[in-house]
């Protein structure tokens, strides 16, 4: 039995909303993790140079992967 078009539209909107919420929560977790990396390294006793180097190297690797993967 084929569901009515109104039901299809409702399911599609619900799916889009759920995917949007999942994407939002993923971004919150990712950005939260990035924001505490420096202070966490300092808490572990790393020098300011080490924190800056690790953060800069991480950014470099991220951009390099984007360049290679497209």
Residue frames relative to the residue before (quaternion, step in Angstrom):
aa qw qx qy qz dx dy dz
X 1.0000 0.0000 0.0000 0.0000 0.00 0.00 0.00
X 0.3483 -0.7417 0.5427 0.1845 3.57 -0.89 0.96
X 0.4052 -0.7151 0.5043 0.2647 3.61 -0.79 0.97
X 0.5783 -0.5944 0.4231 0.3650 3.59 -1.12 0.58
X 0.6472 -0.5562 0.3545 0.3821 3.63 -1.14 0.60
X 0.6171 0.5504 -0.3592 0.4327 3.60 1.02 -0.68
X 0.6422 0.5116 -0.3201 0.4726 3.58 1.05 -0.73
X 0.6252 0.5318 -0.3327 0.4645 3.59 1.01 -0.78
X 0.6611 0.5030 -0.3056 0.4653 3.58 0.92 -0.89
X 0.6484 0.5206 -0.3129 0.4589 3.57 0.97 -0.85
X 0.6663 0.4921 -0.3009 0.4727 3.58 0.94 -0.85
X 0.6425 0.5224 -0.3222 0.4588 3.57 1.01 -0.79
X 0.6647 0.4948 -0.3058 0.4688 3.58 0.92 -0.86
X 0.6380 0.5235 -0.3218 0.4640 3.57 1.01 -0.79
X 0.6502 0.5140 -0.3111 0.4650 3.58 0.97 -0.85
X 0.6534 0.5060 -0.3122 0.4685 3.59 0.93 -0.87
X 0.6509 0.5121 -0.3141 0.4642 3.58 0.96 -0.82
X 0.6610 0.4989 -0.3090 0.4676 3.60 0.91 -0.86
X 0.6579 0.4970 -0.3161 0.4693 3.60 0.93 -0.82
X 0.6285 0.5322 -0.3296 0.4617 3.58 1.06 -0.69
X 0.6550 0.5013 -0.3084 0.4739 3.57 0.98 -0.82
X 0.6387 0.5164 -0.3238 0.4697 3.58 0.98 -0.82
X 0.6510 0.5101 -0.3116 0.4678 3.58 0.97 -0.83
X 0.6396 0.5261 -0.3189 0.4608 3.58 0.97 -0.84
X 0.6860 0.4768 -0.2906 0.4665 3.58 0.85 -0.93
X 0.6177 0.5361 -0.3411 0.4634 3.59 1.06 -0.68
X 0.6547 0.5040 -0.3084 0.4715 3.58 0.98 -0.83
X 0.6327 0.5316 -0.3345 0.4530 3.58 0.97 -0.81
X 0.6744 0.4860 -0.2972 0.4697 3.58 0.90 -0.90
X 0.6627 0.5148 -0.3081 0.4482 3.59 0.90 -0.92
X 0.7031 0.4522 -0.2742 0.4753 3.58 0.80 -0.97
X 0.6207 0.5372 -0.3424 0.4570 3.58 1.06 -0.66
X 0.6572 0.5082 -0.3018 0.4678 3.55 1.00 -0.81
X 0.6562 0.5035 -0.3127 0.4670 3.56 1.00 -0.79
X 0.6809 0.5162 -0.3064 0.4195 3.57 0.95 -0.80
X 0.7364 0.4051 -0.2536 0.4789 3.62 1.06 -0.50
X 0.4316 0.7228 -0.4601 0.2820 3.61 1.21 -0.08
X 0.6799 0.5008 -0.2961 0.4464 3.61 0.86 -0.91
X 0.6931 0.4549 -0.2917 0.4771 3.61 0.75 -0.94
X 0.6237 0.5345 -0.3483 0.4518 3.60 1.06 -0.64
X 0.6437 0.5012 -0.3259 0.4778 3.58 0.98 -0.78
X 0.6352 0.5133 -0.3319 0.4721 3.59 1.01 -0.74
X 0.6262 0.5373 -0.3289 0.4594 3.57 1.04 -0.78
X 0.6747 0.4848 -0.2848 0.4781 3.58 1.08 -0.70
X 0.6116 -0.5957 0.3333 0.3999 3.57 1.28 -0.06
X 0.4150 0.7038 -0.4829 0.3150 3.59 1.18 0.27
X 0.4936 -0.6463 0.4899 0.3140 3.56 -1.14 0.62
X 0.6661 -0.4912 0.3700 0.4220 3.55 -1.28 0.28
X 0.6234 0.5381 -0.3418 0.4528 3.59 1.03 -0.73
X 0.6581 0.5109 -0.3099 0.4580 3.58 0.92 -0.88
X 0.6437 0.5142 -0.3218 0.4666 3.57 0.95 -0.86
X 0.6752 0.4876 -0.2943 0.4688 3.58 0.88 -0.94
X 0.6555 0.5144 -0.3172 0.4529 3.58 0.95 -0.83
X 0.6653 0.4973 -0.3045 0.4662 3.58 0.89 -0.92
X 0.6634 0.4957 -0.3098 0.4672 3.59 0.92 -0.86
X 0.6737 0.4927 -0.2933 0.4661 3.58 0.91 -0.87
X 0.6552 0.5031 -0.3110 0.4701 3.56 0.98 -0.82
X 0.6250 0.5366 -0.3301 0.4609 3.58 1.06 -0.73
X 0.6427 0.5047 -0.3152 0.4825 3.56 1.01 -0.81
X 0.6389 0.5331 -0.3209 0.4523 3.57 0.97 -0.86
X 0.6634 0.4960 -0.3045 0.4702 3.58 0.88 -0.92
X 0.6351 0.5380 -0.3283 0.4466 3.58 0.97 -0.81
X 0.6917 0.4564 -0.2795 0.4849 3.58 0.91 -0.89
X 0.6253 0.5352 -0.3428 0.4528 3.59 1.03 -0.70
X 0.6495 0.5018 -0.3190 0.4739 3.58 0.97 -0.80
X 0.6327 0.5199 -0.3327 0.4676 3.58 1.00 -0.76
X 0.6486 0.5251 -0.3186 0.4496 3.56 0.97 -0.85
X 0.6981 0.4674 -0.2691 0.4709 3.57 0.91 -0.92
X 0.7468 0.4252 -0.2349 0.4542 3.57 0.85 -0.94
X 0.4919 -0.6646 0.4356 0.3559 3.57 1.20 -0.31
